[in-house]
Amino acid sequence: MQFIIVIVLVAVALAAEKLILQRKKKKYDDNVIEINPNENKKMNLKFNTKIIWGVVIAAIVVFALSSSFYTVDQTEYAVLTTFGRPSNEIVESGLKFKLPYPIQKVHKLSKETFSLTLGYMESGEKMQINEAESKMITGDENIVLADLEVQWKIVDPIAFMFNTSDPKTILYNATSSSLRSVIGSSTVDDALTDGRTKIINDIRENLIELTNHYALGISIINVNLQDVDLPTQEVDAAFKSVTDAREERITKINEANKYRNEKINQVEGEQAAITSKAEGEKISKVEKAKGDVAQFNAIYSEYKNNPDTTRHRLIIEALEIAFRDAKVIIVDDGGNTVKYVPLEELLRKGGN
């Protein structure tokens, strides 16, 4: 392109120079009598040749300088080719120098993330459906409409530009092949319900394998299965009802598991409380039994030393316990009640 611009500039310069010379010659012929016409033409021809060569050399110099300096932005890749052969290194960002065209040429590629869509096309805020791309058959011989988006970026600009003639077309064909292969080995239930995650992972793995096989020099960032629908509204509505029922079933199962876990935790807590209480009562009973045994051993030891005294004391203690709340009445030999002053009762009331 730059070479064509130089040729155009040279042609314009020659035409302008020719026009100027024609005007000068006409003015000279009107005012001066020509003595030797051949000599005048020779001088004009010589003068024109010098000007032409000067313009050509100046144009070549300007072209060489303009095509020798270039800049590389940080958001770009740059690859330098010499007579069409690429260099092994990627040019870094900044102001660079190269030999003039056509000896060396610089090729620039963007580092941005690109998006490839299959089954639909976005134009502004509108979306155009391409049914020919999205229509495919599943493994259980059902027809579905699947839309796919692939986000990718260039990681090896030399491979992207020179390994294949049209890497974008190859990527498109590889994406279509991966999608149809995975959908063709899946059931319609998997494609419409809970098997989408596995399908997306399989598509991504197949697509990465194909791009590495063809050495496209790109990296697959993300694969998103946008929509999977059935071609008729009635069938689509029936499958959506099935999907809703499955989701409701999963919800009910989760709620039941939650209720079960709550009840299990509650019962386990009650069990722990009962076990702890029983352990406490066990320890209390054991300690009380140990105390009773110690008391019995002490009484028995005293009984062995003084059996009569100990026997009377035990009888008295038993009577005190048995008649603790009984009313005492004293009678004489004739069966008559003997009046007495109830000192113990008075003492008890006085103590209260």
Secondary structure as UniProt FT lines:
FT   HELIX           2..31
FT   HELIX           37..66
FT   TURN            67..68
FT   STRAND          69..72
FT   TURN            74..75
FT   STRAND          76..82
FT   TURN            83..84
FT   STRAND          85..86
FT   STRAND          94..97
FT   TURN            101..103
FT   STRAND          104..110
FT   STRAND          114..118
FT   STRAND          120..123
FT   TURN            124..125
FT   STRAND          126..129
FT   HELIX           131..134
FT   STRAND          135..137
FT   TURN            139..140
FT   STRAND          143..154
FT   HELIX           157..162
FT   HELIX           167..184
FT   HELIX           188..192
FT   TURN            193..195
FT   HELIX           196..213
FT   TURN            214..215
FT   STRAND          218..229
FT   HELIX           233..305
FT   HELIX           307..322
FT   TURN            323..325
FT   STRAND          330..331
FT   TURN            333..334
FT   STRAND          337..338
FT   HELIX           343..351
//
